[in-house]
Amino acid sequence: MGFRMSLIGCNLYMEHLKLEDIRTVPHPPFWWCRYVDGTHAKLKKEYALTISIHWTLTLNSQLKVRKKER
């Protein structure tokens, strides 16, 4: 039962984090999807650095923000 409760707690925390960050970012992405081991966001290329800096400064230090360019 403890394992299931930790999954629920993790989901609640990540959902709260997503809503809080989307609301406070200067230029919000068109979409932001969360997966088990990462996220996917669609945004304008010129805002990528701004959003990356914002997330790095505001997120919990245990979370790592990585950027992939195509």
Jmol script that loads the backbone (N, CA, C; Angstrom):
load data "model"
ATOM      1  N   MET A   1       0.819  -1.193   0.000  1.00  0.00           N
ATOM      2  CA  MET A   1       0.000   0.000   0.000  1.00  0.00           C
ATOM      3  C   MET A   1       0.867   1.263   0.000  1.00  0.00           C
ATOM      4  N   GLY A   2       1.999   1.219   0.665  1.00  0.00           N
ATOM      5  CA  GLY A   2       2.876   2.383   0.709  1.00  0.00           C
ATOM      6  C   GLY A   2       3.365   2.796  -0.665  1.00  0.00           C
ATOM      7  N   PHE A   3       3.669   1.813  -1.511  1.00  0.00           N
ATOM      8  CA  PHE A   3       4.149   2.094  -2.858  1.00  0.00           C
ATOM      9  C   PHE A   3       3.080   2.819  -3.668  1.00  0.00           C
ATOM     10  N   ARG A   4       1.843   2.366  -3.576  1.00  0.00           N
ATOM     11  CA  ARG A   4       0.748   3.012  -4.321  1.00  0.00           C
ATOM     12  C   ARG A   4       0.526   4.439  -3.835  1.00  0.00           C
ATOM     13  N   MET A   5       0.635   4.645  -2.542  1.00  0.00           N
ATOM     14  CA  MET A   5       0.439   5.990  -1.998  1.00  0.00           C
ATOM     15  C   MET A   5       1.549   6.930  -2.463  1.00  0.00           C
ATOM     16  N   SER A   6       2.777   6.421  -2.585  1.00  0.00           N
ATOM     17  CA  SER A   6       3.866   7.281  -3.049  1.00  0.00           C
ATOM     18  C   SER A   6       3.658   7.676  -4.511  1.00  0.00           C
ATOM     19  N   LEU A   7       3.087   6.786  -5.317  1.00  0.00           N
ATOM     20  CA  LEU A   7       2.784   7.129  -6.709  1.00  0.00           C
ATOM     21  C   LEU A   7       1.731   8.229  -6.787  1.00  0.00           C
ATOM     22  N   ILE A   8       0.723   8.124  -5.951  1.00  0.00           N
ATOM     23  CA  ILE A   8      -0.331   9.144  -5.926  1.00  0.00           C
ATOM     24  C   ILE A   8       0.249  10.479  -5.474  1.00  0.00           C
ATOM     25  N   GLY A   9       1.074  10.442  -4.439  1.00  0.00           N
ATOM     26  CA  GLY A   9       1.703  11.670  -3.950  1.00  0.00           C
ATOM     27  C   GLY A   9       2.588  12.315  -5.005  1.00  0.00           C
ATOM     28  N   CYS A  10       3.341  11.510  -5.718  1.00  0.00           N
ATOM     29  CA  CYS A  10       4.213  12.010  -6.783  1.00  0.00           C
ATOM     30  C   CYS A  10       3.387  12.636  -7.903  1.00  0.00           C
ATOM     31  N   ASN A  11       2.310  11.980  -8.293  1.00  0.00           N
ATOM     32  CA  ASN A  11       1.432  12.523  -9.334  1.00  0.00           C
ATOM     33  C   ASN A  11       0.831  13.858  -8.920  1.00  0.00           C
ATOM     34  N   LEU A  12       0.370  13.947  -7.685  1.00  0.00           N
ATOM     35  CA  LEU A  12      -0.211  15.203  -7.198  1.00  0.00           C
ATOM     36  C   LEU A  12       0.822  16.323  -7.199  1.00  0.00           C
ATOM     37  N   TYR A  13       2.044  16.019  -6.758  1.00  0.00           N
ATOM     38  CA  TYR A  13       3.104  17.026  -6.726  1.00  0.00           C
ATOM     39  C   TYR A  13       3.451  17.498  -8.137  1.00  0.00           C
ATOM     40  N   MET A  14       3.591  16.576  -9.081  1.00  0.00           N
ATOM     41  CA  MET A  14       3.948  16.947 -10.448  1.00  0.00           C
ATOM     42  C   MET A  14       2.830  17.745 -11.121  1.00  0.00           C
ATOM     43  N   GLU A  15       1.584  17.408 -10.840  1.00  0.00           N
ATOM     44  CA  GLU A  15       0.464  18.164 -11.404  1.00  0.00           C
ATOM     45  C   GLU A  15       0.453  19.587 -10.851  1.00  0.00           C
ATOM     46  N   HIS A  16       0.683  19.722  -9.556  1.00  0.00           N
ATOM     47  CA  HIS A  16       0.757  21.049  -8.930  1.00  0.00           C
ATOM     48  C   HIS A  16       1.914  21.846  -9.531  1.00  0.00           C
ATOM     49  N   LEU A  17       3.060  21.197  -9.690  1.00  0.00           N
ATOM     50  CA  LEU A  17       4.241  21.848 -10.247  1.00  0.00           C
ATOM     51  C   LEU A  17       3.969  22.324 -11.666  1.00  0.00           C
ATOM     52  N   LYS A  18       3.320  21.483 -12.463  1.00  0.00           N
ATOM     53  CA  LYS A  18       3.004  21.842 -13.846  1.00  0.00           C
ATOM     54  C   LYS A  18       2.096  23.069 -13.891  1.00  0.00           C
ATOM     55  N   LEU A  19       1.021  23.047 -13.132  1.00  0.00           N
ATOM     56  CA  LEU A  19       0.080  24.165 -13.153  1.00  0.00           C
ATOM     57  C   LEU A  19       0.731  25.451 -12.659  1.00  0.00           C
ATOM     58  N   GLU A  20       1.540  25.354 -11.625  1.00  0.00           N
ATOM     59  CA  GLU A  20       2.215  26.524 -11.069  1.00  0.00           C
ATOM     60  C   GLU A  20       3.214  27.109 -12.069  1.00  0.00           C
ATOM     61  N   ASP A  21       3.980  26.260 -12.723  1.00  0.00           N
ATOM     62  CA  ASP A  21       4.982  26.751 -13.666  1.00  0.00           C
ATOM     63  C   ASP A  21       4.374  27.279 -14.952  1.00  0.00           C
ATOM     64  N   ILE A  22       3.358  26.631 -15.456  1.00  0.00           N
ATOM     65  CA  ILE A  22       2.703  27.123 -16.675  1.00  0.00           C
ATOM     66  C   ILE A  22       2.093  28.498 -16.406  1.00  0.00           C
ATOM     67  N   ARG A  23       1.577  28.692 -15.211  1.00  0.00           N
ATOM     68  CA  ARG A  23       0.940  29.964 -14.868  1.00  0.00           C
ATOM     69  C   ARG A  23       1.970  31.087 -14.713  1.00  0.00           C
ATOM     70  N   THR A  24       3.193  30.778 -14.277  1.00  0.00           N
ATOM     71  CA  THR A  24       4.169  31.823 -13.982  1.00  0.00           C
ATOM     72  C   THR A  24       5.216  32.042 -15.069  1.00  0.00           C
ATOM     73  N   VAL A  25       5.279  31.192 -16.074  1.00  0.00           N
ATOM     74  CA  VAL A  25       6.295  31.341 -17.122  1.00  0.00           C
ATOM     75  C   VAL A  25       5.947  32.551 -17.997  1.00  0.00           C
ATOM     76  N   PRO A  26       6.950  33.344 -18.421  1.00  0.00           N
ATOM     77  CA  PRO A  26       6.667  34.555 -19.207  1.00  0.00           C
ATOM     78  C   PRO A  26       5.963  34.282 -20.541  1.00  0.00           C
ATOM     79  N   HIS A  27       6.370  33.252 -21.257  1.00  0.00           N
ATOM     80  CA  HIS A  27       5.769  32.897 -22.548  1.00  0.00           C
ATOM     81  C   HIS A  27       5.373  31.426 -22.483  1.00  0.00           C
ATOM     82  N   PRO A  28       4.127  31.118 -22.120  1.00  0.00           N
ATOM     83  CA  PRO A  28       3.735  29.713 -21.940  1.00  0.00           C
ATOM     84  C   PRO A  28       3.813  28.918 -23.243  1.00  0.00           C
ATOM     85  N   PRO A  29       4.152  27.635 -23.146  1.00  0.00           N
ATOM     86  CA  PRO A  29       4.201  26.788 -24.339  1.00  0.00           C
ATOM     87  C   PRO A  29       2.802  26.524 -24.889  1.00  0.00           C
ATOM     88  N   PHE A  30       2.746  26.127 -26.170  1.00  0.00           N
ATOM     89  CA  PHE A  30       1.462  25.779 -26.777  1.00  0.00           C
ATOM     90  C   PHE A  30       0.861  24.564 -26.081  1.00  0.00           C
ATOM     91  N   TRP A  31       1.698  23.583 -25.789  1.00  0.00           N
ATOM     92  CA  TRP A  31       1.270  22.445 -24.972  1.00  0.00           C
ATOM     93  C   TRP A  31       2.441  21.965 -24.144  1.00  0.00           C
ATOM     94  N   TRP A  32       2.123  21.273 -23.081  1.00  0.00           N
ATOM     95  CA  TRP A  32       3.126  20.719 -22.173  1.00  0.00           C
ATOM     96  C   TRP A  32       2.590  19.392 -21.677  1.00  0.00           C
ATOM     97  N   CYS A  33       3.232  18.292 -22.061  1.00  0.00           N
ATOM     98  CA  CYS A  33       2.788  16.952 -21.676  1.00  0.00           C
ATOM     99  C   CYS A  33       3.811  16.327 -20.746  1.00  0.00           C
ATOM    100  N   ARG A  34       3.326  15.638 -19.741  1.00  0.00           N
ATOM    101  CA  ARG A  34       4.210  14.964 -18.794  1.00  0.00           C
ATOM    102  C   ARG A  34       4.087  13.469 -18.992  1.00  0.00           C
ATOM    103  N   TYR A  35       5.236  12.803 -19.067  1.00  0.00           N
ATOM    104  CA  TYR A  35       5.300  11.356 -19.189  1.00  0.00           C
ATOM    105  C   TYR A  35       5.913  10.796 -17.912  1.00  0.00           C
ATOM    106  N   VAL A  36       6.053   9.503 -17.849  1.00  0.00           N
ATOM    107  CA  VAL A  36       6.619   8.858 -16.664  1.00  0.00           C
ATOM    108  C   VAL A  36       8.028   9.364 -16.391  1.00  0.00           C
ATOM    109  N   ASP A  37       8.838   9.468 -17.432  1.00  0.00           N
ATOM    110  CA  ASP A  37      10.239   9.818 -17.220  1.00  0.00           C
ATOM    111  C   ASP A  37      10.655  11.138 -17.858  1.00  0.00           C
ATOM    112  N   GLY A  38       9.713  11.967 -18.242  1.00  0.00           N
ATOM    113  CA  GLY A  38      10.089  13.238 -18.838  1.00  0.00           C
ATOM    114  C   GLY A  38       8.879  14.045 -19.267  1.00  0.00           C
ATOM    115  N   THR A  39       9.128  15.103 -20.012  1.00  0.00           N
ATOM    116  CA  THR A  39       8.061  15.974 -20.487  1.00  0.00           C
ATOM    117  C   THR A  39       8.297  16.304 -21.957  1.00  0.00           C
ATOM    118  N   HIS A  40       7.270  16.844 -22.591  1.00  0.00           N
ATOM    119  CA  HIS A  40       7.365  17.304 -23.970  1.00  0.00           C
ATOM    120  C   HIS A  40       6.606  18.616 -24.051  1.00  0.00           C
ATOM    121  N   ALA A  41       7.232  19.641 -24.613  1.00  0.00           N
ATOM    122  CA  ALA A  41       6.583  20.943 -24.736  1.00  0.00           C
ATOM    123  C   ALA A  41       6.771  21.473 -26.150  1.00  0.00           C
ATOM    124  N   LYS A  42       5.738  22.140 -26.663  1.00  0.00           N
ATOM    125  CA  LYS A  42       5.844  22.811 -27.962  1.00  0.00           C
ATOM    126  C   LYS A  42       5.802  24.303 -27.693  1.00  0.00           C
ATOM    127  N   LEU A  43       6.854  24.991 -28.135  1.00  0.00           N
ATOM    128  CA  LEU A  43       6.932  26.428 -27.929  1.00  0.00           C
ATOM    129  C   LEU A  43       7.756  27.056 -29.033  1.00  0.00           C
ATOM    130  N   LYS A  44       7.694  28.368 -29.119  1.00  0.00           N
ATOM    131  CA  LYS A  44       8.483  29.069 -30.129  1.00  0.00           C
ATOM    132  C   LYS A  44       9.957  28.980 -29.766  1.00  0.00           C
ATOM    133  N   LYS A  45      10.789  28.831 -30.790  1.00  0.00           N
ATOM    134  CA  LYS A  45      12.222  28.629 -30.575  1.00  0.00           C
ATOM    135  C   LYS A  45      12.858  29.791 -29.809  1.00  0.00           C
ATOM    136  N   GLU A  46      12.420  31.015 -30.071  1.00  0.00           N
ATOM    137  CA  GLU A  46      13.030  32.171 -29.410  1.00  0.00           C
ATOM    138  C   GLU A  46      12.714  32.245 -27.915  1.00  0.00           C
ATOM    139  N   TYR A  47      11.691  31.505 -27.469  1.00  0.00           N
ATOM    140  CA  TYR A  47      11.350  31.500 -26.042  1.00  0.00           C
ATOM    141  C   TYR A  47      11.959  30.316 -25.292  1.00  0.00           C
ATOM    142  N   ALA A  48      12.637  29.424 -25.992  1.00  0.00           N
ATOM    143  CA  ALA A  48      13.163  28.209 -25.355  1.00  0.00           C
ATOM    144  C   ALA A  48      14.147  28.533 -24.238  1.00  0.00           C
ATOM    145  N   LEU A  49      15.065  29.448 -24.475  1.00  0.00           N
ATOM    146  CA  LEU A  49      16.056  29.786 -23.454  1.00  0.00           C
ATOM    147  C   LEU A  49      15.392  30.468 -22.261  1.00  0.00           C
ATOM    148  N   THR A  50      14.447  31.368 -22.512  1.00  0.00           N
ATOM    149  CA  THR A  50      13.741  32.056 -21.428  1.00  0.00           C
ATOM    150  C   THR A  50      13.005  31.068 -20.539  1.00  0.00           C
ATOM    151  N   ILE A  51      12.289  30.129 -21.139  1.00  0.00           N
ATOM    152  CA  ILE A  51      11.534  29.142 -20.367  1.00  0.00           C
ATOM    153  C   ILE A  51      12.477  28.201 -19.628  1.00  0.00           C
ATOM    154  N   SER A  52      13.559  27.807 -20.286  1.00  0.00           N
ATOM    155  CA  SER A  52      14.533  26.926 -19.638  1.00  0.00           C
ATOM    156  C   SER A  52      15.140  27.592 -18.404  1.00  0.00           C
ATOM    157  N   ILE A  53      15.494  28.861 -18.521  1.00  0.00           N
ATOM    158  CA  ILE A  53      16.043  29.599 -17.371  1.00  0.00           C
ATOM    159  C   ILE A  53      14.994  29.727 -16.282  1.00  0.00           C
ATOM    160  N   HIS A  54      13.767  30.057 -16.650  1.00  0.00           N
ATOM    161  CA  HIS A  54      12.687  30.193 -15.659  1.00  0.00           C
ATOM    162  C   HIS A  54      12.481  28.892 -14.900  1.00  0.00           C
ATOM    163  N   TRP A  55      12.394  27.774 -15.616  1.00  0.00           N
ATOM    164  CA  TRP A  55      12.172  26.486 -14.961  1.00  0.00           C
ATOM    165  C   TRP A  55      13.358  26.088 -14.104  1.00  0.00           C
ATOM    166  N   THR A  56      14.569  26.375 -14.569  1.00  0.00           N
ATOM    167  CA  THR A  56      15.755  26.030 -13.791  1.00  0.00           C
ATOM    168  C   THR A  56      15.793  26.819 -12.486  1.00  0.00           C
ATOM    169  N   LEU A  57      15.419  28.086 -12.528  1.00  0.00           N
ATOM    170  CA  LEU A  57      15.467  28.923 -11.329  1.00  0.00           C
ATOM    171  C   LEU A  57      14.318  28.652 -10.368  1.00  0.00           C
ATOM    172  N   THR A  58      13.156  28.274 -10.879  1.00  0.00           N
ATOM    173  CA  THR A  58      11.990  28.142 -10.013  1.00  0.00           C
ATOM    174  C   THR A  58      11.696  26.721  -9.564  1.00  0.00           C
ATOM    175  N   LEU A  59      12.157  25.736 -10.312  1.00  0.00           N
ATOM    176  CA  LEU A  59      11.845  24.356  -9.941  1.00  0.00           C
ATOM    177  C   LEU A  59      12.690  23.894  -8.769  1.00  0.00           C
ATOM    178  N   ASN A  60      12.233  22.846  -8.166  1.00  0.00           N
ATOM    179  CA  ASN A  60      12.972  22.212  -7.084  1.00  0.00           C
ATOM    180  C   ASN A  60      14.346  21.787  -7.602  1.00  0.00           C
ATOM    181  N   SER A  61      15.373  21.911  -6.787  1.00  0.00           N
ATOM    182  CA  SER A  61      16.738  21.638  -7.245  1.00  0.00           C
ATOM    183  C   SER A  61      16.958  20.168  -7.604  1.00  0.00           C
ATOM    184  N   GLN A  62      16.099  19.259  -7.155  1.00  0.00           N
ATOM    185  CA  GLN A  62      16.258  17.846  -7.500  1.00  0.00           C
ATOM    186  C   GLN A  62      15.824  17.559  -8.936  1.00  0.00           C
ATOM    187  N   LEU A  63      14.999  18.427  -9.513  1.00  0.00           N
ATOM    188  CA  LEU A  63      14.522  18.213 -10.876  1.00  0.00           C
ATOM    189  C   LEU A  63      15.505  18.830 -11.860  1.00  0.00           C
ATOM    190  N   LYS A  64      15.850  18.102 -12.870  1.00  0.00           N
ATOM    191  CA  LYS A  64      16.788  18.587 -13.879  1.00  0.00           C
ATOM    192  C   LYS A  64      16.022  18.949 -15.147  1.00  0.00           C
ATOM    193  N   VAL A  65      16.325  20.108 -15.715  1.00  0.00           N
ATOM    194  CA  VAL A  65      15.687  20.557 -16.944  1.00  0.00           C
ATOM    195  C   VAL A  65      16.697  20.393 -18.071  1.00  0.00           C
ATOM    196  N   ARG A  66      16.343  19.576 -19.062  1.00  0.00           N
ATOM    197  CA  ARG A  66      17.211  19.365 -20.219  1.00  0.00           C
ATOM    198  C   ARG A  66      16.488  19.837 -21.463  1.00  0.00           C
ATOM    199  N   LYS A  67      17.236  20.363 -22.414  1.00  0.00           N
ATOM    200  CA  LYS A  67      16.649  20.880 -23.643  1.00  0.00           C
ATOM    201  C   LYS A  67      17.184  20.079 -24.822  1.00  0.00           C
ATOM    202  N   LYS A  68      16.269  19.625 -25.690  1.00  0.00           N
ATOM    203  CA  LYS A  68      16.640  18.905 -26.909  1.00  0.00           C
ATOM    204  C   LYS A  68      16.227  19.741 -28.098  1.00  0.00           C
ATOM    205  N   GLU A  69      17.133  19.930 -29.032  1.00  0.00           N
ATOM    206  CA  GLU A  69      16.798  20.651 -30.255  1.00  0.00           C
ATOM    207  C   GLU A  69      16.838  19.692 -31.421  1.00  0.00           C
ATOM    208  N   ARG A  70      15.962  19.928 -32.380  1.00  0.00           N
ATOM    209  CA  ARG A  70      15.925  19.075 -33.578  1.00  0.00           C
ATOM    210  C   ARG A  70      16.653  19.728 -34.703  1.00  0.00           C
TER     211      ARG A  70
END
end "model"
wireframe off; spacefill off
backbone 0.3
color backbone group
